[in-house]
Amino acid sequence: MTSVQSLSPEEQLAAAKRQLSLPRIVAICGSTRFMTEMAEADLRETKAGRIVVKPGCDLKSPHDLWSDPGEAEALKVRLDDLHRAKIRLADEVLVVGDYIGDSTRAEIAYARSLGKPVRFTHPEVDPAT
């Protein structure tokens, strides 16, 4: 058996998920214009027995938590970091929607750089094709 010290953090996380018998974890990515579609994808993935993590805030929709422009910009940076952490936690990524903007394109590249499988609700928008 391999010692914990010789495993990378990613390998340690994968081993812990196996030991805990966790279902697959899916990170949903996509433009916030597809928040409704992301909620539907969440339902479908959850019904299929997967744990889902996805964006929790739509900064383009008005809300008291990000009404101050300066605070909103700082929040965006924190949320981007949080979403990358969700991608690291996930076993795979599901990209929702028929449009890929710069942020989503960066998330796809990040997931692929980590070796995460990436699925698309609209495969024709895959930047790799």
C-alpha positions in Angstrom: 0.0 0.0 0.0 1.2 3.5 -0.9 1.9 5.7 2.1 -0.1 8.9 2.4 3.1 11.0 2.2 3.9 9.8 -1.2 0.5 10.7 -2.6 -0.2 14.1 -4.2 -3.0 16.1 -2.7 -5.2 15.2 -5.6 -4.5 11.5 -5.0 -5.2 11.9 -1.3 -8.5 13.5 -2.1 -9.4 10.7 -4.6 -8.5 8.1 -2.0 -10.6 9.8 0.7 -13.6 9.9 -1.6 -13.2 6.2 -2.3 -12.9 5.4 1.4 -16.0 7.4 2.2 -17.9 5.8 -0.7 -18.8 9.2 -2.1 -20.8 9.3 -5.3 -19.2 11.1 -8.2 -19.1 14.9 -7.8 -20.0 17.1 -10.8 -19.0 20.7 -11.0 -21.5 22.6 -13.2 -19.9 25.5 -15.2 -21.4 28.0 -17.7 -22.4 31.5 -18.3 -24.6 33.0 -15.5 -27.1 33.7 -18.3 -27.9 29.9 -18.0 -28.6 29.9 -14.2 -32.1 28.3 -14.9 -30.5 25.7 -17.1 -27.9 25.0 -14.4 -30.6 24.4 -11.9 -32.2 21.9 -14.3 -28.9 20.2 -14.8 -28.4 20.1 -11.1 -31.8 18.2 -10.8 -30.9 15.7 -13.5 -27.4 15.1 -12.1 -28.7 14.7 -8.6 -31.4 12.3 -9.8 -28.7 10.3 -11.5 -27.0 9.9 -8.1 -24.2 12.5 -8.4 -23.2 15.3 -5.9 -23.5 18.6 -7.7 -21.5 21.8 -7.0 -22.3 24.9 -9.1 -22.2 28.7 -9.1 -24.2 30.0 -6.2 -24.3 33.7 -7.0 -25.3 35.5 -10.2 -23.6 38.9 -9.9 -25.4 40.1 -13.0 -28.7 39.9 -11.1 -29.3 42.7 -8.6 -28.9 41.8 -5.0 -28.0 43.7 -1.8 -25.0 41.5 -1.2 -23.2 42.9 -4.3 -24.9 46.3 -4.8 -21.7 48.2 -4.0 -19.5 48.1 -7.1 -16.2 47.9 -5.2 -17.5 45.0 -3.0 -18.9 43.3 -6.1 -15.5 43.3 -7.8 -13.8 41.8 -4.7 -16.7 39.2 -4.4 -16.2 38.2 -8.1 -12.5 37.4 -7.4 -13.5 35.3 -4.3 -16.2 33.5 -6.2 -13.9 32.8 -9.1 -11.4 31.2 -6.6 -14.3 29.3 -5.0 -15.4 27.9 -8.3 -11.9 26.7 -9.2 -11.9 25.0 -5.8 -15.2 23.3 -6.8 -13.6 22.2 -10.0 -10.7 20.7 -8.1 -13.1 18.9 -5.8 -15.2 17.5 -8.6 -14.6 14.2 -10.5 -15.9 15.8 -13.7 -17.3 19.0 -15.1 -20.6 19.6 -16.9 -20.7 22.8 -19.1 -24.3 24.1 -19.5 -25.6 26.2 -22.3 -24.9 26.9 -26.0 -22.5 29.8 -25.4 -18.9 29.8 -24.0 -17.6 33.1 -22.8 -14.1 33.9 -21.5 -14.7 32.8 -17.9 -16.3 29.5 -18.9 -13.5 28.9 -21.5 -11.0 29.4 -18.7 -12.8 27.0 -16.4 -12.9 24.4 -19.1 -9.1 24.8 -19.7 -8.5 24.6 -16.0 -10.5 21.4 -15.6 -8.8 19.8 -18.5 -5.4 20.9 -17.1 -6.3 18.9 -14.0 -7.3 15.9 -16.1 -11.0 16.2 -15.3 -13.5 14.9 -17.9 -15.6 17.7 -19.3 -19.1 17.1 -20.7 -21.3 19.6 -22.5 -25.1 20.0 -22.7 -24.3 21.4 -26.1 -21.2 19.5 -27.4 -21.0 21.8 -30.4 -19.6 24.6 -28.2 -16.6 22.6 -27.0 -13.6 24.8 -27.6 -11.5 21.7 -28.3 -13.6 20.8 -31.4 
